[in-house]
Amino acid sequence: MSARPYYGWVIVGIAFLASMLVLSCTLMSFGLFVKPVSAEFGLSRATMNTGLIILNIGLAIYSPILGRLADRMRMRPFLAASGVTVGLSLVGLGLSESLWLNALILAVPLSAAFSGSAALAGFVLIARWFKYQRGRAMAIAAVGQSIGGIVILPLLAKLIDAVGWRQTLIIEGIGLAIIILLLAFFIRERPGAGDIELVNPPATAASYERTLSDSRIWTIPELLRSKQFWGINVAVAIALSVSTTLTATIVPLGQESGLTLLQATSLLSTLTVSAIFGKLVLAVFVDKMEQRAILAGAFILLAALTLALSADHGYVSLLTCCLIGGLATGALYPLLISLLAHVFGSASYGTVAGLKSPLIGIITAVYVRLIGEIYDRTGGYDIAFYGFAASLVVAVVMILATRSRRDAGPPPVSEVQAPA
């Protein structure tokens, strides 16, 4: 009798869809709303980007708290409450006529719920369900964070053209809340006695090593004293901040280069298609290779992208930059979460994932404000792109330096057994 399908892959599907919907309806779609919202409220580019800064500051505040809760809570109500709150927050932004109310929505309910639904719930579940193929499962689930650029963003662009930005926010908010509630219904918290994670070929020494730290529970003070924690997270936070800023900038950059909204949106879609391909390739190799070295390569590729964006703003050149740069941007997040689960284990994954968000939020806030200020003062983005490339070189040095403190070596391959 053949073994029944492992339910962990259903969990991967839930994480995939939840992260796709929440991320594409919030952070990824921010660039689509820059021009219509700033035109209605009479905002400068730097002031408009303050909305993204507020959201990231909220993530920095709430993520450590929610991450600690995620290690102790059932994920079904956690995901359901987070998803509904994101949906209602988007509806509130669509209805609001007040900039102060918009700021409050971004700072409190939306930022907290985004962290719970897009960054924590699904990936905490994957850390619980997978040991030997955890990196692959996380990489596949993270594809959802990119595929929304193909599926969701063009739809949102057409909706904005057809019914305006306010109605678009209301429609996406209601739809998002309903779908997340349905996904939460199918959650199972942990593997049962009959759930067996089959590994074919048998587990390698590298995949076995990633199970060694699963039983340890890290306290927050212990994590904050860990050089591994700071080295990994600061380096990747720099790269993710550059990636997020470029994602929010590429659409207005394209429009100001003479492209239509649909053409400019196609740049973002190309970026996300390439990111999907990068994640799928990563899923094949992530459990077999040195993840820090892959991260360093992604940082270098992303630095090359930022420099290329300053050289030529033609449609073909921008499209090529997005195609190549997407390979790097797509690999960043799945590599980070897989490496954190590897180093710190599944029992504390929510806490570790929550603590990384303030670093990402703070650094992203600086980068987003900086690129807005540079645009307002110089009329372009080139100086910002040069600075981003330099900071990515620093990130390469930092991530490679964490290898100097070697993890405990795995047992000989002959001693590693696939689960029964």
Secondary structure, DSSP 8 states (H G I E B T S, - for coil): ------THHHHHHHHHHHHHHHHHHTTTTHHHHHHHHHHHHT--HHHHHHHHHHHHHHHHHHHHHHHHHHTTS-HHHHHHHHHHHHHHHHHHHHH---HHHHHHHIIIIIHHHHIIIIIIHHHHHHHHH-STTHHHHHHHHHHHHHHHHHHTHHHHHHHHHHH-HHHHHHHHHHHHHHHHHHHHHT---S--TT-----SS---HHHHHTTTTTT----HHHHHT-HHHHHHHHHHHHHHHHHHHHHHHHHHHHHHTT--HHHHHHHHHHHHHHHHHHHHHHHHHTTTS-HHHHHHHHHHHHHHHHHHHTT--SHHHHHHHHHHHHHHHHHHHHHHHHHHHHHH-STTHHHHHHHHHHHHHHHHHHHHHHHHHHHHHHSSSHHHHHHHHHHHHHHHHHHHHGGGS-------GGG-----
